[in-house]
Amino acid sequence: VGLSGIVIVKATPYKSMNQISNQDDLHGILLAENIIGVIHDHYITYYLDMDVDGSENSFVKVNMQKQMTHGESPRRSYLKATRTIAKTEKDAQVKFKLYDPKEYHMVNPNKRTRVGNPVGYKLVPSGTAASLLDHEDTPQKRAAFTNNQIWVTPYNRTEQWAGGLFVCQSHGEDTLATWSERDRPIENKDIVLWYTLGFHHVPCQEDFPVMPIVTSSFDLKPVNFFERNPILGTQPFSENDLPICQT
């Protein structure tokens, strides 16, 4: 996704930073004479009705952890991956933490590879942002879906818009966060993965009047969905693509 457009601004009597004794009075960034750029956020929520090899799926968090060797090896530490299947909606709520890394898999526990792994796909996030507003602040009540970066809910055809049907009139009673409070079972169910990608925007002079494009993204990648690497069965484009051994 790419963001551009006309930056949010407001008027000010200040024409130069030299006139400002306390920058807290700005409530933003001085971009030009008499113009302040307002600090704000952007969020895009993706509704991912995965249905991996069927409609009955489970959400799995794969937690990467450091393990110590305790002297039985010349190495001092190694990595361990622990899989946890989310039983209910609250189990699946995720706030990203740099030093608590996880992978996020949507799997079909009823379909397995020949060696026994459940077939699945994983969400691979890119750069994102988390809201810093108070949860009781009016705009944050409406945007409560930004309280987590990942949510998982049972499929419900009436629950398709993370901010509800009428966001600007909302008091927070019809959002993804409200639905998820019911803490419904999600293991081996028809479920939906919600991923919120975000941007903090502290405007700068290069953003005024039209900001350059800022981008971010995410990937959905197979994880044990195929029996082997699919590229192994790909035919070469030409004879020159074939490996040649020379003596």
HELIX and SHEET records of a PDB file:
HELIX    1   1 MET A   17  GLN A   19  5                                   3    
HELIX    2   2 GLN A   23  ASP A   25  5                                   3    
HELIX    3   3 GLU A   89  ALA A   92  1                                   4    
HELIX    4   4 THR A  138  ARG A  142  1                                   5    
HELIX    5   5 ALA A  144  ASN A  147  5                                   4    
HELIX    6   6 VAL A  167  GLN A  169  5                                   3    
HELIX    7   7 LEU A  176  SER A  180  1                                   5    
HELIX    8   8 GLN A  205  ASP A  207  5                                   3    
HELIX    9   9 PRO A  230  GLY A  233  5                                   4    
HELIX   10  10 GLU A  239  ASP A  241  5                                   3    
SHEET    1   A 2 GLY A   2  ILE A   6  0                                        
SHEET    2   A 2 VAL A 210  THR A 215 -1                                        
SHEET    1   B 3 VAL A   9  ALA A  11  0                                        
SHEET    2   B 3 ILE A  35  GLY A  37 -1                                        
SHEET    3   B 3 ILE A  29  ALA A  32 -1                                        
SHEET    1   C 3 HIS A  40  LEU A  48  0                                        
SHEET    2   C 3 ILE A 191  HIS A 201 -1                                        
SHEET    3   C 3 ILE A 150  PRO A 154 -1                                        
SHEET    1   D 5 SER A  77  ILE A  85  0                                        
SHEET    2   D 5 SER A  58  MET A  68 -1                                        
SHEET    3   D 5 LYS A 102  ARG A 112 -1                                        
SHEET    4   D 5 PRO A 118  PRO A 125 -1                                        
SHEET    5   D 5 PHE A 218  VAL A 223 -1                                        
END                                                                             
